């Protein structure tokens, strides 16, 4: 369903067949490919570190077919899995990803959450973008200076103070413009390894690629500059 038309944010539920979902959980929970640990306590697995199977390759090919109006035939750039801490409630801070389309999928069972169903644990998306001159700077995109009041002033000016929040649900995927700022909503899951929040991410296309024009997000001046 379309959660937001401006900017375009699409949510798809019951994406994976039961046997596919079970295989994803089995492989992700059992993998030894968690090769990176972030300061927020979550673990990361990347294809370059071995987190790659024929099933993940198939998903990377087929997920864009759910939303052709957004995916536009862009090619896969990268993918990863994140396994969150079962004690800390903070996830990934505000950032943007250097790609055109972002697909976030959640596979942890709903009963792992300690909060009421579909109230937290998902993603918050802001209709605001980094400057186009940041396209080649991963650090600027991925780690903006959130302690700078000017950053938040620009964010509010672009978005009008509006956020788009998508709560966690097992077997849900969120499709959106990867250049929009976003962060992990509060994570409040039960303790225990099998209750940890698992996020699968697939990125497609490159910033500046105008094969399809993404809808919305950013100030009028910034949208005009990007279209030039």
N, C-alpha and C positions, 0 to 999 in steps of 0.2 A: 504494500500500500504506500501511497505518497504521504509522508509525514509532513513534508514542507515542499511547496512548489517554488518558493523563492527565498533562499536557494533550494535547489532540488535535493531532497533527502528522501531516500526510499528505504522501506523496511520490509523484509521478507521473512515470514515465519514458516516453520516446518520445512526448512530447505533441504535437509538431508534425509534420505530414507533411514529407517531404524537400523538397518544393518550397516549403513555407512556411518551413522552417528556412533554406533558401538565401536566400529573399527577405528574411528578418529580418537575416541576416548582411550581405547586400549593402547594404541600406538603412542599417543601423546603422554599418557600417564607412565607408560613403561619405557619411554625412550631415555637413552643416556646422552642425548645430544644437547642438554642444557649447558651450553658452553659459556654463557655470560650471566653475570649477576649485577643487577642495577641497584643503585643506592636506596630505592624505595623498597627493595627486598624481593622484587619479582625476578624470575629466571627467564632467559631468552634462548630460543633455538632457531637457527637459521639454516637455509639450504646449504650454505657453504660449510656449515659445521656438521652436516649429515642429516638434518631434518628434511628429508626428501623421500617420498615414496611415489609409486605410480598413482596411488589414490589422490595424493595432494596435487600431483600434476594434472590429473583429470579434473579436479575441482577448480584449479586455476584456469583451465580452459572453459569449463561449463558455467561457472558463476556469472561471468559477464552476460551470458545469454538470458539471464533473468531480467536484466534491465538494459536492453540494447539502446534505449534512448539516452542512457547515461554513459554506458560503457563505450559505445562508438567504435568498437573494433580495436581499441588500444591494446598494445601488447603488454604482457606481464613484465614488470620491472624487478620486483622482488617480493618476498613473502617471509613470514615468520610466525612463531607461536610464543605467547607469553604465559607463564604460569605464576600466578600471584601468591603472595605470602598469605598465610591463613591467620595471621595475628594483626598485622598492620592494615589500616583501612584506607590509606592513601595509595592511589595508583599512579599512572603516568600523568605528569603535569601538563600544562597548556603547551601546545606545539602545533606545527603543521608538518606535513610530509611532502617531500619533493616528488610529486607524481600528479596525475590528473584525476584518477579515480581511486578511491579507497573502499575496500570491502572488509568490514569487521564482522566476524562470526563468533558466536559464543556457544560452547558445547557442554559446560558444566550443568548438571541437573539442577532444576529450580529449587528442590528442597534443600540444597546446600546453603541458600541464602537465609539469613536470620531476619531479614526485613520482609514486610508483606509483599506478596507477589507483584512484580513489575513496578517497583517503586524506587529502585536504586541499582547500583552495580553495573550500569551500562556505560553510555558515553554522552558527553555534553559537547555540542557543536555550536560554534559561534559564526554568524554570517559576516565574517571579517577575514581578511587575507594579509599575508606579509607583502611587502613591496616586491615588485617584479625584479628589482635589482638583486634580490636575495636568491634567485633561482640556482645559482651555482655555489651557494654557501650553506652546507648542511647544518652547521652549528647555529646559524641565525634562524633557520627554519625550525630546527628541532629543539633549540634551547633559547628562546627569546628572553630578553631581560625583563622578566616578570616583576622584578623589584623596582623597576623604573615607572613612576606614575605616568610618564608620557606614553608608555606602551599601553596602559589600560585606558588612557584618554583617547588614543587612536582607535583602540578596539571598540569603545563605547560609541565613538563618532561614526564608525563604519556600521556597527550592528544596531544602533539605536537602543542598546542595552538588552537586546533580545538574545536568548539562548534557545537551542533546540535540544531537548533531553530525550534520549531513547533508553528506557530501562532495560536491564538484563533479562533475558529469557533464553532458556536452552533452545538450541536449534534456530536461532534468529541471526540474520545477517543484515547489516546496515550498509547501504551504498550511498556515498556522498563524494563531493569534490574534495580531493585530498589536500588541496591548498587552503581549505578553511581551517581556522584554528579549532582545536578540539582537545579534550582531556578525559580521563577516566572518572566517572562518577564514583561516589563513595562506595567502597567495597566492604560489605559486612557479611562475611560468609562464616559458616561453622569451621571449627578447627578440625584438622585431619587432612591428610594428603588428597584423598578423593573428593574433598569438598572445595578444593582450591579453584578459584576462577581461572578458566582457560580462554584465551583470546587468540583467534587465528586472524591474521591480516594478510591481504593480497593487494598490492599496489600495481596500477596500470598506467601507462602513458607517462609523458614528461611535461613539466611545466612549460608553458609557452606554445605547446602543440594545440592548434586551433582546428583540428579535424572536426571537432564538435565544440560549440560554444557552451560552456557551463553556465547554468542559470543562477544569477543572484550572488549575493555576498560581496562585501566591500562597498566603499563609497562610490558615488557616481563618477567622480574624477578618477578613482583607481580602476574602475571597470572600463572607462574610456581609454585610459592609458594601455590597458592590457589588450584591448581590441585593435589598437593602432598597428 
